[in-house]
Structures are given as structure tokens and as C-alpha cells.
Amino acid sequence: MGIESDQVVFEYLSRVGDVAQQRQLPSATRMRLVSELRNEIDRHRAKTTVDSPAAVRRILDRLG
């Protein structure tokens, strides 16, 4: 996994965490949400043949 691709994921998860905090979700719920998303992203990345930032963005677009 490349550094640039990882950065795309980190930025996405950071935004998710920020929105969850703005919605006043409890800390444990936010952490679980981010962790589950990270696992899902990693699972999809493991299935792709190319791990580029563009490929990661496509995965994130599908997740929403």
C-alpha cells in the first residue's frame, strides 16, 4: 500500500470522524465506525490489483 493511497484513506476517515463528532455520536461509537470503515477499505484494497490514490478514491466513492 502506497503512502499517497494511505493519505487518501486517512483524510477520508478523518472527515468521517469529524462528521460523527459534529453529530454528537459517543466517542466509542465514533471509534467503532472509523475502525469498521478502515477494515472495509482495507478488505477492498486487498482485492484490487492496483493500489493507486485513484483506485482508493473509487473504493471510497462506493462506500459513500
Backbone hydrogen bonds, N-H to C=O, Kabsch-Sander energy under -0.5 kcal/mol:
donor,donor_aa,acceptor,acceptor_aa,energy
2,G,51,D,-0.5
6,D,2,G,-2.6
7,Q,3,I,-2.3
8,V,4,E,-1.7
9,V,5,S,-1.8
10,F,6,D,-2.8
11,E,7,Q,-2.5
12,Y,8,V,-2.1
13,L,9,V,-2.9
14,S,10,F,-2.1
15,R,11,E,-2.1
16,V,12,Y,-2.4
17,G,13,L,-2.5
18,D,14,S,-2.4
19,V,15,R,-2.6
20,A,16,V,-2.6
21,Q,17,G,-2.1
22,Q,18,D,-2.4
23,R,19,V,-2.0
24,Q,21,Q,-1.7
25,L,20,A,-2.5
30,R,26,P,-2.4
31,M,27,S,-2.6
32,R,28,A,-2.1
33,L,29,T,-2.6
34,V,30,R,-2.6
35,S,31,M,-2.3
36,E,32,R,-2.8
37,L,33,L,-2.5
38,R,34,V,-2.6
39,N,35,S,-2.3
40,E,36,E,-2.2
41,I,37,L,-2.9
42,D,38,R,-2.8
43,R,39,N,-2.2
44,H,40,E,-2.2
45,R,41,I,-2.8
46,A,42,D,-2.1
47,K,43,R,-0.8
47,K,44,H,-0.7
48,T,44,H,-0.8
48,T,45,R,-0.7
52,S,50,V,-0.7
56,V,52,S,-2.4
57,R,53,P,-2.5
58,R,54,A,-1.9
59,I,55,A,-1.8
60,L,56,V,-2.6
61,D,57,R,-2.6
62,R,58,R,-1.8
63,L,59,I,-1.7
64,G,60,L,-2.0
